[in-house]
Every structure is written in structure tokens, then in C-alpha cells.
Amino acid sequence: MNKASPSGLGEAWRPKMTDRILNDAYNLKKLVREAEALADESMMAFARLKQAMLAARQNPAVEVDTGQRALMRLNQAEAQAMSMSTSLLRVHDELSKVARETMVGDNQEMPTKISAAAVNSREMGTQLETAE
């Protein structure tokens, strides 16, 4: 029996390291995109909720300040969701850097390129302030 493999198959039982890295990369790519999609879905749900809350407040029988605190808390949740989305973009960017370093020389598709502005919150804040 071979020491490298308890099953006695030797090195043949192990996939090549590059195959394993490639499989891990595809899995990570799928999971990152899934997480990004869920973050986007949560922000869309917040937007629908806010729209419904504001529409309900338009009822003439409802006081104009009804639900104001709930709207403020929803705005906080939206800001947290945006922060989470930005953090996920940073994760995606870091994983893409790892992929570029790991897959050098391979004929694999290029990892995702994410602009610096999308992952730099200070830059985003400045861009938002100047746009207003």
C-alpha cells in the first residue's frame, strides 16, 4: 500500500493542483455572485417597502408624520445594505486579484475587473457629495 494514499491508488487518486484551484475558483465565483445578487435583492426589497410606506402615508386619513421613525430606520437599513454591497465588491475584487496571481499563464477567462471607485468608500462619498 502506498503511503501517499490510504486507498493504495497512489498519486493517480489526487486531482492536479491546478484542477483543484480551477474548481475552487469557479465555486468562489458562483458564490460571490450569489452573495452580490442577494445584497441587490435586499436593496430592491427595501425600495419596494419604502415606496409602500410612503404611498400608505399619502392617505388623507393618516397624519403626515405617521411612520416617520420607521422610515428613518429603513433608511439606516438601506445604508447598511449599501455598505454590505460595497464590502462584497471588495471581497470580489480581492478574490479577482488572487485569481490573476494564481492563474498566470493559464488560458482561463480573465477574472472580473472592478473599478477602484466602486470599492473605495471615501471616493464614493466624495463623488456623491460633488454630484449633489
DSSP file (Angstrom, degrees, kcal/mol; ACC not computed):
  #  RESIDUE AA STRUCTURE BP1 BP2  ACC     N-H-->O    O-->H-N    N-H-->O    O-->H-N    TCO  KAPPA ALPHA  PHI   PSI    X-CA   Y-CA   Z-CA
    1    1 A M              0   0    0      0, 0.0     2,-0.3     0, 0.0     6,-0.1   0.000 360.0 360.0 360.0 137.5    0.0    0.0    0.0
    2    2 A N    >   -     0   0    0      3,-0.3     3,-0.7     1,-0.1     6,-0.4  -0.571 360.0-142.3 -78.7 134.0    1.3    3.5   -0.9
    3    3 A K  T 3  S+     0   0    0     -2,-0.3    -1,-0.1     1,-0.2     0, 0.0   0.811  99.2  61.7 -65.0 -29.5    1.9    5.9    2.0
    4    4 A A  T 3  S+     0   0    0      1,-0.2    -1,-0.2     2,-0.1     3,-0.1   0.769 114.0  31.4 -69.3 -25.0    0.6    8.8   -0.1
    5    5 A S    X   -     0   0    0     -3,-0.7     3,-1.8     1,-0.1    -3,-0.3  -0.961  62.8-154.9-139.3 118.7   -2.8    7.3   -0.5
    6    6 A P  T 3  S+     0   0    0      0, 0.0    -1,-0.1     0, 0.0    -2,-0.1   0.770  98.6  61.1 -61.7 -23.1   -4.5    5.0    2.1
    7    7 A S  T 3  S-     0   0    0      3,-0.1    -3,-0.0    -3,-0.1     0, 0.0   0.618 111.2-120.9 -80.0 -10.0   -6.5    3.5   -0.8
    8    8 A G  S <  S+     0   0    0     -3,-1.8    -5,-0.1    -6,-0.4    -1,-0.1   0.527  82.8 115.2  85.1   5.3   -3.4    2.3   -2.4
    9    9 A L    >   -     0   0    0      1,-0.2     3,-0.9    -7,-0.1     4,-0.1   0.597  59.9-157.3 -84.8 -10.6   -4.0    4.2   -5.6
   10   10 A G  G >   -     0   0    0     -5,-0.3     3,-1.1     1,-0.2     4,-0.3  -0.350  57.8 -21.2  70.5-150.0   -1.0    6.4   -5.2
   11   11 A E  G >  S+     0   0    0      1,-0.2     3,-1.3     2,-0.2    -1,-0.2   0.707 123.1  77.9 -69.0 -20.7   -0.8    9.8   -6.9
   12   12 A A  G <  S+     0   0    0     -3,-0.9    -1,-0.2     1,-0.3    -2,-0.2   0.773  86.2  60.9 -62.9 -25.9   -3.5    8.9   -9.5
   13   13 A W  G <  S+     0   0    0     -3,-1.1    -1,-0.3    -4,-0.1    -2,-0.2   0.742  91.4  79.7 -74.5 -21.5   -6.3    9.4   -7.0
   14   14 A R  S <  S-     0   0    0     -3,-1.3     2,-0.1    -4,-0.3     3,-0.1  -0.702  79.9-128.3 -91.0 134.6   -5.4   13.1   -6.4
   15   15 A P        -     0   0    0      0, 0.0    -2,-0.1     0, 0.0    -1,-0.0  -0.423  41.2 -89.2 -70.6 156.8   -6.6   15.8   -8.9
   16   16 A K     >  -     0   0    0      1,-0.1     4,-2.2    -2,-0.1     3,-0.2  -0.330  34.2-118.5 -61.5 149.3   -3.9   18.1  -10.2
   17   17 A M  H  > S+     0   0    0      1,-0.2     4,-2.8     2,-0.2     5,-0.2   0.891 115.7  54.0 -58.3 -40.1   -3.4   21.1   -8.0
   18   18 A T  H  > S+     0   0    0      1,-0.2     4,-2.5     2,-0.2    -1,-0.2   0.875 107.0  51.3 -65.1 -35.6   -4.3   23.4  -11.0
   19   19 A D  H  > S+     0   0    0      2,-0.2     4,-2.5    -3,-0.2    -1,-0.2   0.911 111.7  47.0 -65.0 -41.7   -7.6   21.4  -11.4
   20   20 A R  H  X S+     0   0    0     -4,-2.2     4,-2.8     2,-0.2    -2,-0.2   0.925 112.4  49.2 -66.5 -43.4   -8.4   21.9   -7.8
   21   21 A I  H  X S+     0   0    0     -4,-2.8     4,-2.6     1,-0.2    -2,-0.2   0.920 112.0  49.4 -61.0 -42.9   -7.6   25.6   -7.9
   22   22 A L  H  X S+     0   0    0     -4,-2.5     4,-2.4     2,-0.2    -2,-0.2   0.914 111.6  48.1 -63.3 -43.4   -9.7   26.0  -11.0
   23   23 A N  H  X S+     0   0    0     -4,-2.5     4,-2.1     2,-0.2    -2,-0.2   0.910 112.7  48.6 -63.7 -42.0  -12.6   24.2   -9.4
   24   24 A D  H  X S+     0   0    0     -4,-2.8     4,-2.9     2,-0.2     5,-0.2   0.908 110.3  52.3 -62.2 -41.7  -12.3   26.3   -6.3
   25   25 A A  H  X S+     0   0    0     -4,-2.6     4,-2.6     1,-0.2    -2,-0.2   0.920 109.7  47.7 -62.3 -44.9  -12.2   29.4   -8.4
   26   26 A Y  H  X S+     0   0    0     -4,-2.4     4,-2.1     2,-0.2    -1,-0.2   0.902 113.4  48.4 -62.9 -40.5  -15.4   28.5  -10.2
   27   27 A N  H  X S+     0   0    0     -4,-2.1     4,-2.5     2,-0.2    -2,-0.2   0.929 112.8  47.3 -65.1 -45.2  -17.1   27.7   -7.0
   28   28 A L  H  X S+     0   0    0     -4,-2.9     4,-2.8     1,-0.2     5,-0.3   0.902 110.4  53.1 -62.5 -41.1  -16.0   31.0   -5.4
   29   29 A K  H  X S+     0   0    0     -4,-2.6     4,-2.1    -5,-0.2    -1,-0.2   0.926 111.3  46.2 -59.4 -45.5  -17.0   32.9   -8.5
   30   30 A K  H  X S+     0   0    0     -4,-2.1     4,-2.0     1,-0.2    -2,-0.2   0.921 114.6  46.8 -63.3 -45.3  -20.5   31.4   -8.3
   31   31 A L  H  X S+     0   0    0     -4,-2.5     4,-2.4     2,-0.2    -2,-0.2   0.865 110.9  51.0 -69.3 -36.6  -20.8   32.0   -4.5
   32   32 A V  H  X S+     0   0    0     -4,-2.8     4,-2.7     2,-0.2    -1,-0.2   0.936 111.7  47.5 -65.4 -45.4  -19.6   35.7   -4.7
   33   33 A R  H  X S+     0   0    0     -4,-2.1     4,-2.4    -5,-0.3    -2,-0.2   0.879 111.2  52.0 -63.0 -36.6  -22.1   36.4   -7.5
   34   34 A E  H  X S+     0   0    0     -4,-2.0     4,-2.1     2,-0.2    -1,-0.2   0.926 110.7  47.1 -64.1 -44.8  -24.8   34.8   -5.5
   35   35 A A  H  X S+     0   0    0     -4,-2.4     4,-2.1     2,-0.2    -2,-0.2   0.904 112.2  50.3 -63.7 -41.5  -24.0   36.9   -2.4
   36   36 A E  H  X S+     0   0    0     -4,-2.7     4,-2.3     1,-0.2    -1,-0.2   0.901 109.6  51.0 -63.0 -40.8  -23.9   40.1   -4.6
   37   37 A A  H  X S+     0   0    0     -4,-2.4     4,-2.6     1,-0.2    -1,-0.2   0.892 109.2  50.6 -64.3 -39.7  -27.3   39.2   -6.0
   38   38 A L  H  X S+     0   0    0     -4,-2.1     4,-2.2     2,-0.2    -1,-0.2   0.885 109.2  51.3 -65.9 -37.9  -28.8   38.7   -2.6
   39   39 A A  H  X S+     0   0    0     -4,-2.1     4,-1.9     2,-0.2    -2,-0.2   0.925 111.8  47.1 -63.4 -43.2  -27.4   42.1   -1.5
   40   40 A D  H  X S+     0   0    0     -4,-2.3     4,-2.2     1,-0.2    -2,-0.2   0.906 110.3  52.6 -63.8 -41.4  -29.0   43.7   -4.5
   41   41 A E  H  X S+     0   0    0     -4,-2.6     4,-2.3     1,-0.2    -1,-0.2   0.884 107.0  52.6 -62.4 -38.1  -32.3   41.9   -3.9
   42   42 A S  H  X S+     0   0    0     -4,-2.2     4,-2.3     1,-0.2    -1,-0.2   0.910 109.3  49.2 -65.2 -39.9  -32.3   43.2   -0.3
   43   43 A M  H  X S+     0   0    0     -4,-1.9     4,-2.0     2,-0.2    -2,-0.2   0.879 110.8  50.1 -67.1 -36.0  -31.9   46.7   -1.5
   44   44 A M  H  X S+     0   0    0     -4,-2.2     4,-2.3     2,-0.2    -1,-0.2   0.887 109.7  51.4 -66.9 -37.9  -34.7   46.3   -4.0
   45   45 A A  H  X S+     0   0    0     -4,-2.3     4,-2.5     2,-0.2    -2,-0.2   0.900 108.8  50.9 -64.9 -40.3  -36.9   44.9   -1.2
   46   46 A F  H  X S+     0   0    0     -4,-2.3     4,-2.8     2,-0.2    -2,-0.2   0.911 109.5  51.0 -61.3 -41.7  -36.1   48.0    0.9
   47   47 A A  H  X S+     0   0    0     -4,-2.0     4,-2.3     2,-0.2    -2,-0.2   0.906 111.0  47.4 -63.7 -42.0  -37.0   50.3   -2.0
   48   48 A R  H  X S+     0   0    0     -4,-2.3     4,-2.3     2,-0.2    -1,-0.2   0.909 112.9  49.6 -65.0 -41.2  -40.4   48.5   -2.5
   49   49 A L  H  X S+     0   0    0     -4,-2.5     4,-2.6     2,-0.2    -2,-0.2   0.928 111.0  48.8 -62.9 -45.5  -41.0   48.7    1.2
   50   50 A K  H  X S+     0   0    0     -4,-2.8     4,-2.7     1,-0.2     5,-0.2   0.916 110.7  51.0 -61.4 -42.9  -40.2   52.4    1.3
   51   51 A Q  H  X S+     0   0    0     -4,-2.3     4,-2.3     1,-0.2    -1,-0.2   0.912 112.0  46.8 -61.3 -43.1  -42.5   53.0   -1.7
   52   52 A A  H  X S+     0   0    0     -4,-2.3     4,-2.4     2,-0.2    -1,-0.2   0.892 111.9  50.9 -66.5 -39.7  -45.3   51.2    0.0
   53   53 A M  H  X S+     0   0    0     -4,-2.6     4,-1.5     2,-0.2    -2,-0.2   0.921 112.8  45.4 -64.2 -43.4  -44.8   53.1    3.3
   54   54 A L  H  X S+     0   0    0     -4,-2.7     4,-0.6     2,-0.2    -2,-0.2   0.886 112.2  51.4 -68.3 -37.8  -44.8   56.4    1.5
   55   55 A A  H >< S+     0   0    0     -4,-2.3     3,-0.9    -5,-0.2     4,-0.3   0.902 108.8  51.4 -64.2 -40.4  -47.9   55.5   -0.5
   56   56 A A  H >< S+     0   0    0     -4,-2.4     3,-1.2     1,-0.3    -1,-0.2   0.851 105.4  56.3 -64.8 -33.5  -49.7   54.5    2.7
   57   57 A R  H 3< S+     0   0    0     -4,-1.5    -1,-0.3     1,-0.2    -2,-0.2   0.654  92.2  71.5 -73.7 -15.1  -48.8   57.8    4.2
   58   58 A Q  T <<  +     0   0    0     -3,-0.9    -1,-0.2    -4,-0.6    -2,-0.2   0.602  69.4 114.6 -75.8 -11.1  -50.5   59.6    1.3
   59   59 A N  S X  S-     0   0    0     -3,-1.2     3,-2.1    -4,-0.3    -3,-0.0  -0.426  70.8-136.2 -60.4 127.5  -53.9   58.5    2.6
   60   60 A P  T 3  S+     0   0    0      0, 0.0    -1,-0.2     0, 0.0     4,-0.1   0.740 103.0  60.3 -60.6 -22.1  -55.8   61.7    3.7
   61   61 A A  T 3  S+     0   0    0      2,-0.1     2,-0.4     0, 0.0    -2,-0.1   0.505  93.1  81.8 -82.7  -3.7  -56.9   59.9    6.9
   62   62 A V  S <  S-     0   0    0     -3,-2.1     0, 0.0    -5,-0.1     0, 0.0  -0.853  87.9-111.3-107.1 136.0  -53.3   59.4    8.0
   63   63 A E    >   -     0   0    0     -2,-0.4     3,-1.6     1,-0.1    -4,-0.1  -0.318  27.2-119.9 -62.2 146.9  -51.3   62.1    9.7
   64   64 A V  T 3  S+     0   0    0      1,-0.3    -1,-0.1    -4,-0.1    -7,-0.0   0.767 111.4  48.5 -63.0 -28.1  -48.4   63.4    7.6
   65   65 A D  T >  S+     0   0    0      2,-0.1     3,-1.9     3,-0.0     4,-0.3   0.364  79.6 130.4 -95.4   6.2  -45.7   62.4   10.2
   66   66 A T  T <  S+     0   0    0     -3,-1.6    -9,-0.0     1,-0.3    -4,-0.0  -0.384  78.8   8.4 -62.0 129.8  -47.1   58.8   10.6
   67   67 A G  T 3> S+     0   0    0     -2,-0.1     4,-2.5     3,-0.1    -1,-0.3   0.567  84.8 132.9  79.4   9.1  -44.3   56.3   10.2
   68   68 A Q  H <> S+     0   0    0     -3,-1.9     4,-2.3     1,-0.2     5,-0.2   0.917  73.9  47.9 -59.9 -44.0  -41.5   58.9   10.1
   69   69 A R  H  > S+     0   0    0     -4,-0.3     4,-2.3     1,-0.2    -1,-0.2   0.888 110.9  51.7 -64.8 -37.4  -39.4   56.9   12.6
   70   70 A A  H  > S+     0   0    0      2,-0.2     4,-2.3     1,-0.2    -1,-0.2   0.902 109.5  50.1 -64.8 -40.3  -39.9   53.7   10.7
   71   71 A L  H  X S+     0   0    0     -4,-2.5     4,-2.3     2,-0.2    -2,-0.2   0.891 109.4  51.2 -64.2 -39.3  -38.8   55.5    7.5
   72   72 A M  H  X S+     0   0    0     -4,-2.3     4,-1.7     2,-0.2    -2,-0.2   0.912 111.1  47.5 -64.1 -41.7  -35.7   56.8    9.3
   73   73 A R  H  X S+     0   0    0     -4,-2.3     4,-2.3     2,-0.2    -2,-0.2   0.876 109.9  53.2 -67.3 -36.4  -34.9   53.2   10.5
   74   74 A L  H  X S+     0   0    0     -4,-2.3     4,-2.6     1,-0.2    -2,-0.2   0.901 105.7  53.9 -64.3 -40.0  -35.5   51.9    7.0
   75   75 A N  H  X S+     0   0    0     -4,-2.3     4,-2.2     2,-0.2    -1,-0.2   0.894 107.8  50.7 -59.9 -39.3  -33.0   54.5    5.6
   76   76 A Q  H  X S+     0   0    0     -4,-1.7     4,-2.2     2,-0.2    -2,-0.2   0.919 109.9  49.7 -62.9 -43.4  -30.4   53.2    8.2
   77   77 A A  H  X S+     0   0    0     -4,-2.3     4,-2.3     1,-0.2    -2,-0.2   0.894 109.7  51.8 -63.2 -39.3  -31.1   49.6    7.0
   78   78 A E  H  X S+     0   0    0     -4,-2.6     4,-2.3     2,-0.2    -1,-0.2   0.907 109.0  50.1 -63.0 -41.5  -30.6   50.8    3.3
   79   79 A A  H  X S+     0   0    0     -4,-2.2     4,-2.2     1,-0.2    -2,-0.2   0.897 110.8  49.4 -63.8 -39.8  -27.3   52.4    4.2
   80   80 A Q  H  X S+     0   0    0     -4,-2.2     4,-2.4     2,-0.2    -2,-0.2   0.885 109.9  51.4 -66.4 -38.1  -26.2   49.2    5.9
   81   81 A A  H  X S+     0   0    0     -4,-2.3     4,-2.5     2,-0.2    -2,-0.2   0.895 109.7  49.5 -65.6 -39.3  -27.2   47.2    2.9
   82   82 A M  H  X S+     0   0    0     -4,-2.3     4,-2.4     2,-0.2    -2,-0.2   0.900 110.7  50.3 -65.6 -39.7  -25.2   49.5    0.6
   83   83 A S  H  X S+     0   0    0     -4,-2.2     4,-2.4     2,-0.2    -2,-0.2   0.906 110.8  49.3 -63.2 -41.6  -22.2   49.1    2.9
   84   84 A M  H  X S+     0   0    0     -4,-2.4     4,-2.4     2,-0.2    -2,-0.2   0.912 110.3  50.8 -63.3 -42.4  -22.6   45.4    2.8
   85   85 A S  H  X S+     0   0    0     -4,-2.5     4,-2.0     1,-0.2    -2,-0.2   0.908 110.6  48.8 -61.7 -42.7  -22.8   45.5   -1.0
   86   86 A T  H  X S+     0   0    0     -4,-2.4     4,-1.9     2,-0.2    -1,-0.2   0.896 110.1  51.7 -64.5 -40.3  -19.6   47.6   -1.2
   87   87 A S  H  X S+     0   0    0     -4,-2.4     4,-2.3     1,-0.2    -2,-0.2   0.896 108.0  51.8 -63.3 -39.7  -17.9   45.2    1.2
   88   88 A L  H  X S+     0   0    0     -4,-2.4     4,-2.8     1,-0.2    -1,-0.2   0.877 106.9  53.4 -64.8 -36.6  -18.9   42.3   -1.1
   89   89 A L  H  X S+     0   0    0     -4,-2.0     4,-2.6     2,-0.2    -1,-0.2   0.882 107.9  51.1 -63.2 -36.8  -17.4   44.2   -4.1
   90   90 A R  H  X S+     0   0    0     -4,-1.9     4,-2.6     2,-0.2    -2,-0.2   0.911 109.9  49.0 -65.5 -41.8  -14.2   44.5   -2.1
   91   91 A V  H  X S+     0   0    0     -4,-2.3     4,-2.6     2,-0.2     5,-0.2   0.942 111.9  49.3 -59.9 -47.1  -14.2   40.7   -1.5
   92   92 A H  H  X S+     0   0    0     -4,-2.8     4,-2.2     1,-0.2    -2,-0.2   0.910 111.1  49.9 -58.4 -44.3  -14.9   40.1   -5.2
   93   93 A D  H  X S+     0   0    0     -4,-2.6     4,-2.0     2,-0.2    -1,-0.2   0.919 111.1  48.2 -62.1 -45.1  -12.0   42.4   -6.1
   94   94 A E  H  X S+     0   0    0     -4,-2.6     4,-2.1     1,-0.2    -2,-0.2   0.907 111.8  49.5 -63.8 -41.6   -9.6   40.7   -3.7
   95   95 A L  H  X S+     0   0    0     -4,-2.6     4,-2.5     1,-0.2    -1,-0.2   0.872 108.7  53.6 -65.8 -35.3  -10.6   37.3   -5.0
   96   96 A S  H  X S+     0   0    0     -4,-2.2     4,-2.4    -5,-0.2    -1,-0.2   0.882 107.1  51.6 -64.9 -37.2  -10.0   38.5   -8.5
   97   97 A K  H  X S+     0   0    0     -4,-2.0     4,-2.1     2,-0.2    -2,-0.2   0.920 110.2  48.8 -63.4 -43.1   -6.5   39.7   -7.6
   98   98 A V  H  X S+     0   0    0     -4,-2.1     4,-2.7     1,-0.2     5,-0.2   0.916 110.7  51.2 -61.8 -42.7   -5.8   36.2   -6.2
   99   99 A A  H  X S+     0   0    0     -4,-2.5     4,-2.9     1,-0.2    -2,-0.2   0.912 108.4  50.9 -62.4 -42.4   -7.2   34.6   -9.4
  100  100 A R  H  < S+     0   0    0     -4,-2.4     4,-0.2     1,-0.2    -1,-0.2   0.900 114.5  44.2 -61.9 -39.9   -4.9   36.8  -11.5
  101  101 A E  H >< S+     0   0    0     -4,-2.1     3,-0.5     1,-0.2    -2,-0.2   0.887 119.0  42.5 -70.6 -39.0   -1.9   35.8   -9.4
  102  102 A T  H 3< S+     0   0    0     -4,-2.7    -2,-0.2     1,-0.2    -3,-0.2   0.846 115.7  46.1 -78.2 -35.9   -2.8   32.1   -9.3
  103  103 A M  T >< S+     0   0    0     -4,-2.9     3,-2.2    -5,-0.2     5,-0.3   0.240  75.3 144.5 -96.3  13.6   -3.9   31.7  -12.9
  104  104 A V  T <  S+     0   0    0     -3,-0.5     3,-0.1     1,-0.3    -3,-0.1  -0.288  75.1  12.1 -55.6 129.8   -0.9   33.5  -14.6
  105  105 A G  T 3  S+     0   0    0      1,-0.3    -1,-0.3     3,-0.1     2,-0.2   0.197 100.2 117.2  88.7 -17.6    0.0   31.8  -17.8
  106  106 A D  S <  S-     0   0    0     -3,-2.2     2,-1.1     1,-0.1    -1,-0.3  -0.519  72.6-123.8 -80.8 152.8   -3.2   29.6  -17.9
  107  107 A N        +     0   0    0     -2,-0.2     2,-0.2    -3,-0.1    -1,-0.1  -0.402  65.7 133.0 -91.0  57.4   -5.6   30.1  -20.8
  108  108 A Q        -     0   0    0     -2,-1.1    -3,-0.1    -5,-0.3     2,-0.0  -0.669  66.8 -86.6-103.5 160.4   -8.5   30.8  -18.4
  109  109 A E        -     0   0    0     -2,-0.2    -1,-0.1     1,-0.1    -3,-0.0  -0.360  55.1 -98.0 -64.1 147.9  -11.1   33.6  -18.7
  110  110 A M        -     0   0    0      1,-0.1    -1,-0.1    -3,-0.0     3,-0.1  -0.386  39.6-110.5 -67.7 141.3   -9.9   36.8  -17.0
  111  111 A P        -     0   0    0      0, 0.0    -1,-0.1     0, 0.0   -15,-0.1  -0.242  49.3 -76.8 -64.1 162.4  -11.2   37.5  -13.5
  112  112 A T        -     0   0    0    -20,-0.1     2,-0.5     1,-0.1   -16,-0.0  -0.343  41.4-141.5 -61.9 136.5  -13.7   40.3  -13.0
  113  113 A K        -     0   0    0     -3,-0.1     2,-0.5    -2,-0.0    -1,-0.1  -0.914  17.3-168.3-101.7 126.1  -12.2   43.8  -13.1
  114  114 A I        -     0   0    0     -2,-0.5     5,-0.1   -21,-0.1    -2,-0.0  -0.955  24.0-116.8-116.8 129.7  -13.8   46.1  -10.5
  115  115 A S    >>  -     0   0    0     -2,-0.5     3,-0.8     1,-0.1     4,-0.7  -0.284  18.1-124.8 -65.6 149.0  -13.2   49.8  -10.6
  116  116 A A  H >> S+     0   0    0      1,-0.2     4,-1.1     2,-0.2     3,-0.8   0.854 109.9  61.0 -61.2 -35.3  -11.4   51.4   -7.7
  117  117 A A  H 34 S+     0   0    0      1,-0.2    -1,-0.2     2,-0.2     7,-0.2   0.820  98.4  57.8 -63.1 -30.6  -14.3   53.9   -7.3
  118  118 A A  H <4 S+     0   0    0     -3,-0.8    -1,-0.2     1,-0.2    -2,-0.2   0.754 115.8  33.5 -72.7 -23.5  -16.7   51.0   -6.7
  119  119 A V  H << S+     0   0    0     -3,-0.8     2,-0.8    -4,-0.7    -1,-0.2   0.458  98.1  86.6-112.3  -2.7  -14.8   49.7   -3.7
  120  120 A N     X  -     0   0    0     -4,-1.1     4,-2.4     1,-0.2     5,-0.2  -0.846  54.4-171.1-102.4 102.0  -13.3   52.9   -2.2
  121  121 A S  H  > S+     0   0    0     -2,-0.8     4,-2.6     1,-0.2     5,-0.2   0.841  85.2  54.5 -64.3 -34.5  -16.0   54.3    0.2
  122  122 A R  H  > S+     0   0    0      2,-0.2     4,-2.0     1,-0.2    -1,-0.2   0.925 111.0  45.8 -64.1 -42.8  -14.1   57.6    0.7
  123  123 A E  H  > S+     0   0    0      2,-0.2     4,-2.6     1,-0.2    -2,-0.2   0.900 111.9  52.0 -65.3 -40.5  -14.0   58.1   -3.1
  124  124 A M  H  X S+     0   0    0     -4,-2.4     4,-2.5     1,-0.2    -2,-0.2   0.916 108.8  50.4 -61.9 -43.9  -17.7   57.2   -3.3
  125  125 A G  H  X S+     0   0    0     -4,-2.6     4,-2.3     1,-0.2    -1,-0.2   0.899 111.4  48.3 -61.7 -41.2  -18.6   59.7   -0.6
  126  126 A T  H  X S+     0   0    0     -4,-2.0     4,-2.3     2,-0.2    -2,-0.2   0.911 111.4  50.0 -65.4 -43.0  -16.7   62.4   -2.4
  127  127 A Q  H  X S+     0   0    0     -4,-2.6     4,-1.4     1,-0.2    -2,-0.2   0.899 112.2  48.0 -62.8 -40.8  -18.3   61.6   -5.7
  128  128 A L  H  X S+     0   0    0     -4,-2.5     4,-1.0     2,-0.2    -1,-0.2   0.899 111.0  50.4 -67.2 -40.6  -21.8   61.6   -4.1
  129  129 A E  H  < S+     0   0    0     -4,-2.3     3,-0.5     1,-0.2    -2,-0.2   0.906 112.0  46.6 -65.5 -41.4  -21.1   65.0   -2.4
  130  130 A T  H  < S+     0   0    0     -4,-2.3    -1,-0.2     1,-0.2    -2,-0.2   0.766 108.1  57.3 -73.6 -23.9  -19.9   66.6   -5.6
  131  131 A A  H  <        0   0    0     -4,-1.4    -1,-0.2     1,-0.2    -2,-0.2   0.725 360.0 360.0 -77.0 -21.2  -22.9   65.3   -7.5
  132  132 A E     <        0   0    0     -4,-1.0    -1,-0.2    -3,-0.5    -2,-0.2   0.481 360.0 360.0 -80.2 360.0  -25.4   66.9   -5.2
